[in-house]
């Protein structure tokens, strides 16, 4: 099944545009989770158990697993496998991007070894660095367009024709296999509207809601029918992750 079809099915099944980011910090794992063989996976399994009926996707950030070495990679592998038991698509937030043969190696690691359904990539090196990912036709490829961090102004905005608009235009061209999407931060709602006007119904991954203070209502309004509204820390470290996810899903649906 193509990623976009799996996404559409999950959006409909769970009546949700909510994506939960699984950014694990061992220091913040609740003390009531016993320090077993792999506490990282034990934590993410609990989050998935509590939220799988409330989300359209999960987004583990590769860096938060890689920093723990082999134990972290094992946890990432098992987390993706566990999410698939509930037929929830998994977007690997890895922001890869390199020359062709390196990108293909990254793609194989994400899609064949880890078995992620989609990945985030950087467009800076151009089409030949993206194509090794998009040639995996059943997988989703989310291309960084306009990010939510303050440093995005260094390169992405402020030019006569801002770079994020060029990226959006290129993504529309690169979408020959129907598996591209873009990443636009919730902290930039006006620019999100501009990007959506260019890419149409392509999936838009929208981080920055929650801890980063992005505009939820405008993100839903301008993100389109395949907006993927991501929240990470505000849910997974909440006293009651299920209740927090349910609350945010309700708020999102009220804006749809």
HELIX and SHEET records of a PDB file:
HELIX    1   1 UNK A    3  UNK A   14  1                                  12    
HELIX    2   2 UNK A   26  UNK A   28  5                                   3    
HELIX    3   3 UNK A   39  UNK A   51  1                                  13    
HELIX    4   4 UNK A   62  UNK A   66  1                                   5    
HELIX    5   5 UNK A   69  UNK A   84  1                                  16    
HELIX    6   6 UNK A  100  UNK A  108  1                                   9    
HELIX    7   7 UNK A  109  UNK A  113  3                                   5    
HELIX    8   8 UNK A  127  UNK A  134  1                                   8    
HELIX    9   9 UNK A  150  UNK A  154  5                                   5    
HELIX   10  10 UNK A  163  UNK A  174  1                                  12    
HELIX   11  11 UNK A  175  UNK A  177  5                                   3    
HELIX   12  12 UNK A  189  UNK A  199  1                                  11    
HELIX   13  13 UNK A  216  UNK A  223  1                                   8    
HELIX   14  14 UNK A  233  UNK A  236  1                                   4    
HELIX   15  15 UNK A  241  UNK A  255  1                                  15    
SHEET    1   A 9 UNK A  18  UNK A  22  0                                        
SHEET    2   A 9 UNK A  57  UNK A  60  1                                        
SHEET    3   A 9 UNK A  89  UNK A  96  1                                        
SHEET    4   A 9 UNK A 118  UNK A 121  1                                        
SHEET    5   A 9 UNK A 140  UNK A 146  1                                        
SHEET    6   A 9 UNK A 180  UNK A 184  1                                        
SHEET    7   A 9 UNK A 203  UNK A 206  1                                        
SHEET    8   A 9 UNK A 227  UNK A 231  1                                        
SHEET    9   A 9 UNK A  18  UNK A  22  1                                        
END                                                                             
